[in-house]
Each structure stands twice: as structure tokens, then as C-alpha cells.
């Protein structure tokens, strides 16, 4: 299964189950103010954002995200997990990642009510598709894009089932909010109570013509996707990943950084971005999955194997996204 941030796999005829007006996909910026910071679970906080003049915010549909520009200059993507009908505010939720790139720590440690943020969006490439019934599988903070989908299915009276896994109940946000939804089945599977969920634990039954949405860490994604692959071919699978996908079929190569005069070795199982960050820790990046374009860099020499789905044909000859793309063979020379 091709795992990629904010790219979904669709295997059945579909239409968006949402307002008829499509969500705008081209980015646009605005300033918002943090109205509230709330602890939702262990190491998880939500931010409620509003317009500084209390004007209505742009519409969004379940699965949408915001690009958030943090005070440090870091850019990160966070799913909208509130109520799409509430245009007075947006809600995003962030888990602290101790060994991450510093964005989540900055949110937790420095952002307070009254602070202003620049955002871009909302944009949606993980849309909620009309179906006869739904199975949702979420792991940890992967509940954030799933929550509005479950709520929408509940409001529409469409049968749904949610399997929600996490390390412990204390680490799993929105359990109370989910328990209030009607018309479906909520299955909560903390690892400390049931053990790590296997494929059959996550997906033990799916009706034909159902739609399955999965979002979570790599192990959960792989288990759920493998299970769906063995089911009725009428089942449609849609996925979103919050962490960098593993490098597949990688070959080691060198990158020459012209501005610094250094050359870095990219291992067969690591991204070009990871190797570059060893030499340039402050290099810009965000999604690490070839979606946002933050790590786009000019290629001065060498042949690139493009693995992103963002760059246009006119950009590819002299640009690359270092988070996913690689060398086709031989050294690459980059404008870094």
C-alpha cells in the first residue's frame, strides 16, 4: 500500500459526503488567534483558533488540515478535528513527540491563549466519501482526521464502526466526545489492557461495499491495510499517515551541498532530508511525506527519482522534495 501524507487510496466510485461546495485546495494564508489551549490526554493538547476580528473562518470538510507556521518558523500540518459547522473557530490537536523535529514541543511549551499564528488552508486531500457503511481505524493522534468523519456519519444516520487503539486510555484524546456519538459502535483498544492490536483485532468484519478509513502509526497502518487487502474487493480503503513512510527500494547515494561545500551520504533506508539534516539541522521541512513542498530544493546537477506527488512536470527537471525523492544513480548536487 502506497502510504503518503494526505494522499488517499480510492477503490470504489465516490462522491464527497459533505457540503456541495468543495474545499479550496490551493493554499492561502491568514492570521488567527489562539482562543483556548486545552489538555485532551497525556502529552496531547488542543488549540482552538479564531479570527482576530471574530469573522467567520473558511469552510472545511472532514479530513481537512491546516498548515501552521509556528513562531520559530517551523511549518507543520495539523488535521482539523472540530465541527465543520462551527465557522467561528477551528480546532487542531497536537501530541508531544519527544524525538520529533521540535514542532510539537514548541506548541506545548510556548503557545498560549492570545498568541497569534499564521495558517494556510484549510485544504483536503483525505476527503470523506459517501458509502453505505463505514469502518474507521485510528491509532493515537490518528483520531484527529477521523473524529469529524465519525461525527458526520453519525449525524447522517449511516452505520459506522470505529476501532480506536492507543498506548493507554489516558493517552487517547476525545474518548468522551466519541462516546456521545450515536448510531454506531465504538471499540476502544488500549495496548496496556489488550496488548498490541493485530490485523484481525483492528478489522474483524467489514460488509461488502463498505468504506474503510485508517490513520495512525506505521505498524497500525500496515496491519490494517494488509487485512483490508484480504477482504472483499468491493471494500474501499482510504489512508492517511502522520509519520514519514519507510524508504522502499532505496539505494545509497551522495549529495553535494554547494553552499556549505559539504558532501553527505544518504543511506539506502533513509531519506535525503534525514541525511541533509545531519549537516544542516536547521534546514526547512514539514510533512516529510512529499505533500507540502516545504523541503523543495533546487537541483544543480544529477538525475532525480521523484517520489512526490506535488511538483509539476515543469518543476521536476531542476527541483526535488528531499523528504521522499532520491537519486536515480550517482551524486546529486543541491543548492544548499
N, C-alpha and C positions, 0 to 999 in steps of 0.2 A: 504494500500500500504506500502510495506516494504521500508522505507526511510533510506538511508545509503550512507555516503560519498563515491563517486566514485564507487558505485555499481549501475548497471542499470538493469531495468526490460525489458525483451525482449519477445514479444508475437507473433512474426512472423519470418519466415525464413529470414536469413540475411547474408550479407557479408559486409566487411568493404569497404566503399566508400573512398578510399584513395590510396596511393601508394601501390603496391603489397607487398613491404617489410614490415613486421609487426614491430610495435614499441616494443622495448625491454621492458619487464615488470619487470625484476629483477633490483633492484636499483644499481646504480654506481655513484661515486662521481667525481666531477671536480670543479675547481675554475673558476669563471667568474668575470669580472669587470663590474661595473655599468657604462654604456656609457652615459645614459641620465635619468634624473628624470623629469617627466612632469605632471603637474596638468591636469587631464582629466575632473573633475567635482568637486563640493563641497565635500571636505574631501576624494577625490579619486586621487591617483597618480599612474602613470605607471612607471615601471623601464625597461629600455632597457639594456639587458645584452649581453656581447660578450666575446669571448675567449681572454685572455690577450695577446696571440700571434697572434690574429686575424685569427686563424684557423677556419675551418668550424665546426659548432656545430652538434651534432647528430640529425638525422631526427626525426620528430614528426608528429602526425596526429591530426585533430580536436578532442577536448575532453581531450587531454593530460594535465598533470600537472607536476610541479617540486616540489620536497621537497627542501625548502630553509632553510639553517642553518644561523640564524641571529647572529650578533656579541655577543649578550648576551648568546648564547647557545640555545635559543628557536628554535624549529623546526616547520615550518609551510608549508602547501601545497597551492600553487597558480596555477591556470589554465594558460596555455599558450594561449594568445589571439591575437597574431600577425599573420603573414603569414607563413604557414608551408614551403613555397618555399624559404623563406629567411633563409638560414642556417648560415648567418653571425651574426645573433643576435636572441635573444629571447625577448619577451615582456610579463611581468606579471603586473597585476594591483591590487592595494590594497586599500580598503576603510578603513578609520579610524573608529574603533569600540571603543567608549568611555568606555564602561563597559566590554570590552573583556579581554583577558589574557595578553595584553601588546605587542603582536607581531605587530599588525598594527600600534600602536603608535610608536614603535621602528623604523619601516620602514619610517614613515612620519617624525619623529623628528630627526633621526640620520643618515640615509643613504644619501650619496651624490655621484655625479659622481666621478669616480676614485676609489671608495671603492671596495674592493673585497669581494665576497661571495662564500661560498661553497654550491653547489647544488647537488641534486641527481635526476637522471632521464634524459630525460622525460619518464614518464610511462602513460599508458592509460587504464583505465577500464571503460571509458564512451565513447566508440568509435562511430564514425559517420557511420551509417548503410545505405546501399543503399535502396532507396524507390522510389515509383512513384511520391510522393509529400511529402512535409514536413509542419508541423506546429510547430513553435518554440514559447515557452512561457518563458520569462525571467523576473525576478524581481530584480531591483537594480544591485548589483555587480554580480548577477547571469548571467549577459550578457557575462561574460568573457569566459566560455567554449562554449557558444552558438555562439558568433561572428564568429569564424573561420568556424563553420558549415554552417552558413548562407552564408558566402562568398564562400565556396566550392560549395554549391548548386547553387548559382548564376553563378559561373564560368562553372558549368557542364550543365547549362540550365534546371535544374529540378525545377518545380514550388515550391515556398515556400511562407510562410506567417509567420511573426514574430509579436507577441504581446509583447510589452516591457512596463512593469509597473515600477513605482518608486514614490518616495515621491513628487518630482518636477522635471521639466526639468533640472534645474541647478544641481541636484544631480545625473543625469543619464549620465554615460560616453558613449562616442562613438556614439552619435546621428548623428553627421556629417558624420562619417565613414559609418554608416549604411545607411544613406540617399543616398549615392552614389552607392549602390548595385542595380543591375537591375534584372529583371525577376521575381520579387515577390512583396509582399505587406508588408509594414512596418506600424504597428499601434502602436503609442506611447500613453500611458495612464498614465499621472502623476496623483497621488491621489489628488493634490491640484486643479486640473482642472476638474476631472471627478468623484471624490470620489474613495473609495477603490473598486477595481475590484472584482466582484463576479464570480462564475464559468462560467456563460454564457457570461460574458464580456471577459474572458480570452479565452474561446473556444466556439465560437458560431456556427461554422460549421467545419466539418472535412470530407473529402472524404473517402470512403471505401479504405482500403489498404494503407492509409497514415501512416506516422510515426510521432509521437509527441515527442518532446524533451522539458523537463521542468527543470528549475533551478532557485531557488530563496529562499526566506524566508519561514518558515513553513506554514504560513497562505496561501500564494500563492500556495505552493506545494499541500496542502491538497485540496484547491478549484479546482485546475486544475486536480488533479488525480481523485477526485470524479466525475468531469464532464466527463472525458475520460471513466470512468468505466460504464457510462450510454450510451456510443456510440456503434457503430458497432463493434463486436468482432474482425474484421479484422484489426482494428487500433492498431498499436504497440506503446507502451509507454515506454520511457526511461527517468530516472530522475537522478538528482544529487543535493545534498543538501550541503549548506555551513555552516550550523549550526547543533549543536547536536540534534539528534532526541529525541522526548519525550520518557520517560520511560513508557513502556506498561506492564501491569500485574505485576507491581513491588510489592515486599513485603519488609518491613523494616528488617534490619539485622545489626549486629555489625561486625566491622573489628578491629582486634588487630594488632597494628603496633609494631613489635618486637624490632626494633632498637631504637625506641623512648619510648617504654613502655606505649604507649597511646592506648586507645580504642575509636573509633569513631562510631557513629550511622549513618547508611545510611537510609535515608527516603524512603518511598515506591515510591516516584515520583522523586527521584534524583539519579544520578549516583554514583557509588563507588568513582570515581575520584573526583566529587564535594565534597563529604564528606571528603576524604583524604586531599584535598587542604585546608580545614579549619584548619587542624593540621599541614600540611606541604605545605605551599604556594608555595614553590619552586620546588615541585615535577614535573618531566618531563611529558609533554603531548603535543599533537599537534592537530590531526584531530578531536578528541572527537567523532568519529563515527566508531571505530573499524577497521580502514583500515591501518593505518601507522605503528602501533606497538610501537610507542614512549612510551606509558604508560605501556608496558608489565612489569609485576612484578612476582616474584617467590611466589608461594603459599606454605606455610609450613604446613597448616592444614585446613581442611574444604572442602566441596563439592562445586564446581563452576558450575553455569549455564552459559555456554559460549554462548554469543550472537554475537561474532565477526565472520568474515569470513577470518581471516588471519592465525591464529595458525594452525599448523599441528596436526594430531592425537597424535604424539609423544610429542608435547609440552603441550597439554591440561592437562594432569594429574598434572603437577606441575607449571603451569603458567596461567596468565589471563591478559586480557586487561581491566583495571579498568574503562575505559570510557564507556563501554557498558555491560560488563559481571557482574554477580551478584552471590549471594549465592543461592544454591539450598535449603537451610534451615540450620539455625544455624550460628554460628560465623565463619568467615574466619580469618586465621592468615597469614599475609603477611610479606615479607622480606623488610620492610620499617621502 
